[in-house]
Amino acid sequence: MRTAIVTGFMPFLDYCGNPTQDLAQEFEGRMVGDVRVRGLVLPCAYYRAFYSLLDHIKRDSPDIVIGTGLATRIQKLRVETTGTNEMNEDYYDCDGKKCFGETAQPIIPGANHAYRTNTDARRVADAMASIGVDAAVSDDAGRFICNSLLYLTAGAIQEQRLQVKFAYINTPWTHDYRRRVNLRPNKRTIPKEDLHAAVEKAIAAMGRA
């Protein structure tokens, strides 16, 4: 039986929840075709998120890993292709680390400028579109925790020759959070069901590749 890990993040800042945490928890133990899914909720920390995921990759040897993150400024689901070796965002992570402006710094000093996922992002986005979920392919995952996790995971897969397919998906808030957090009236949200269906289609598409 093939296996997959779907990751989400714990709440960050003063938010009471995170739609990617909900996603990971609801996918725990789910079967998508012949793929059994493990849901993994990660801390919103530049390095600890990656170390936790890498530990599970090495212990469980999944065939597929899909990272998911909340990107509050985006308008639709984005299948990210590239992690950049930079921490530069005006927020603290949950370990109290803040890198912004003059204090911006590389994730790994002296390492590659960028690493890419090893999955066909266009194929994944097209699979989402096939069920009516709007998604774009993006080469800019920002400079916060999502980018750090993408960069470090894609780098470990390449440099350590790990046999796992890796994709990363960023999402806006989901509709149900309008009742739970103080969102601006013009803030873009999507149906929770669309996010979950899109990730299921991504697993299926990566399982066929």
N, C-alpha and C positions, 0 to 999 in steps of 0.2 A: 504494500500500500504506500502511495506517495503521501508526503506531508507538506504542510505549509505553515509558516508563522505570519500572522497579521499583527502588526504593532500599532498601538495608539499611545497617547500621552496622558499623564495625570493632568489635572487642572493646573494652570499657572496664573501668576499675578493674584488678583483677588477674585477670579472667576470661580463659580461654584461647581463647574463641571467642564467637560471637554467632549465634543462629539466623537473624537477618535478613541477616547477611552471607552465610551459606550459601544463603539464598533468592535473593538478588540474583545471586550467582554462578551458581546453577543455572538461573536464568531467562535468562541472557545468551544471546541468539541464538534463543530459543525462539519458535515461532509459536503463537499462541492464536487460532484461527480465521484471520482475515485480518490479524491484528495481530502485527507483529514486535516482540519485546521486547528492550530493552537493560537489562542489570542494572548498577546503579551502587552501589558501596560507598562510603559517606561517613565522614569522620572524626567521632568523638563530640565535636564542638566546637560551642558555641552559634552561632557565626557562620560558621565555615568550611564546615560541612555545607551551609548554605543557599547560600553563594557558589558552591560546586562544582555544586550542583544547578541553580542559575539559569544558570550558564554553559552547561550541557548543554541546558537548555530553550531558550535563545536560539540556540544553535548548531544543534541537531537538530530543533527545532520539532515535538516529539511531540504526538500527539493526546491521550494519556493519561499522567498521572503518578500512580503509587501509591507513597507513602512507607510504609515499615514500620519499626517500632521495637519493642524489647524493653522490656516493662513488667513487672518481676519480681513485682509485688504483685497483678496481676489474675488472674482465674479463668478467663477465656475470651477469645477474640478480641474486640477492640473496634474498631468503625469509628468513628473520631473525627470530630467535626464542627467543633470550635472550637479555635483557638489563642489563648492569652491573653498579653497584653503584660507578662509577668513572668518573671524568672529567680529561682527560689527552691527550691533542692534541696541537701541535705547531701552532695553529691558534687562532686569536681573534674571538669571536662571535660578532654579530652586536651591542651588548651592551658594547663592549670593554673588555669583560672578557676573560682572557687567563689562562688556567690551564695546565701546562706541566712540566714533570720532577719533580723537587723539589717542584713545586707549585701545583702539581696534588692534587685533593681533592675529597672526596665523593660528589655525587649529594645531598644525604640526610645523614648527619652524623648520625651514629648509626642505620641506617635502614638496611633492608635485602641486602645481597650482590648482588642478582640478582632477576629479575622477568622475567617470560616467557609469551609470547603471549598465548592466549587461543584458537588458531586455529591450525588445523593440517597442519603444514607447508609443509609436504611431499605431501599432497593432492593438495595444492595450486601449488607447483612446478610441479607436474605431470599434472595439468590442463594446465599450460603454455606449457609444453613439448608436449601436445596433439595437439597444433597448430604450432609446430616446433620452439618454442622459448626456447633457452637454459637457464636453471635456476638451481640454486643449493640451498640447504638448509644450512643455516649458523647459528652457535651459537655465533658468535663474530661480533657485529655491530660496532666495533671500540670504541673510547672513546670521540667522538665529539658530535655534536648536534643530529645526528640520534640516537645514543645510549641513550642520555639523554631523548629524546622524547619517545623512546621505553620503557625505564625503568620506567619513571614516569607514562606513560599511562597504561602500563601493571600493575603497582603497584596500581594505582587508581582503575582499574577495579576489581582487586582481593580484595583489602582491603575495598573498598566501595560497593562491590558486584553489580557493574553496569552490566546491562543485555545487553551487546554488544559484538559481535565477533570482535576480533582485530587481524590484521596481519600487518607486516611491510616488505616493499620491498625496497632494495637498488639497484640502477642502475648505470652503467657507463654513461659517456657522450653519447649523441645520435649523429648520423652522421651529422645532420644539424649544430651542434656547431663547426665543423671543420672550417667552414667559418666565425665564429663569435667570437671565442676565440683563444688564442694562445696556442694550444695543442702540446705537444711533438709528433714527427712523429710516435712513437711506441705506443702512447696512444690508448687504446682499446675504440672503440665506437660501438654502436649498432643502428639499424634503429629505428627511432622514432616510426614508425608503430608497431614494435615489442613490445616496452614498453607499448604502449597504448592497444594493443591487449592482452598482458599478464595481465594487470590490469583488463581489462574487464572479462577475464576468471577467475581471482581470485575472483571477485565479484560474478560471476555466481556459482563458486564452493562453496564459503562461504554461498551463499544464499540457496544452496541445503542441506548443512550439518545440 
